[in-house]
Amino acid sequence: MIEWKGKAYHCPVEVTMDILSGKWKSLMLWHLNDGTKRYKELERIVPGVSQKMLTQQLRELERDGLVIRTVYPEIPPRVEYALTELGRSAFPILEMMHAWARDKLGLPEPD
């Protein structure tokens, strides 16, 4: 048995799947690899995500240490999201998923 952040798991793959699972998390990490994004930018580049799900999954990514949220004391407040070192270290997994879909499923690059 493996314990991570107070939760029990059976194997490391289960931990990884729990951290990266969610319809939108992988897409958010993919786009954050290009650099820091504001909330509205993420909302725009992750098509179909609701505000509730975007907020929830960003909070989970922050809780798990993959994303850092920075609030600037301005009016109106400016909030930015960026990958942490842990978040950047997950990017090769996403690149492999991208290459697999392209190469093995014959999917083209999106326009």
Secondary structure as UniProt FT lines:
FT   STRAND          2..4
FT   TURN            5..6
FT   STRAND          7..9
FT   HELIX           12..20
FT   TURN            23..24
FT   HELIX           25..32
FT   TURN            33..34
FT   STRAND          37..38
FT   HELIX           39..45
FT   TURN            47..48
FT   HELIX           51..63
FT   TURN            64..65
FT   STRAND          67..72
FT   STRAND          78..83
FT   HELIX           85..89
FT   HELIX           91..104
//
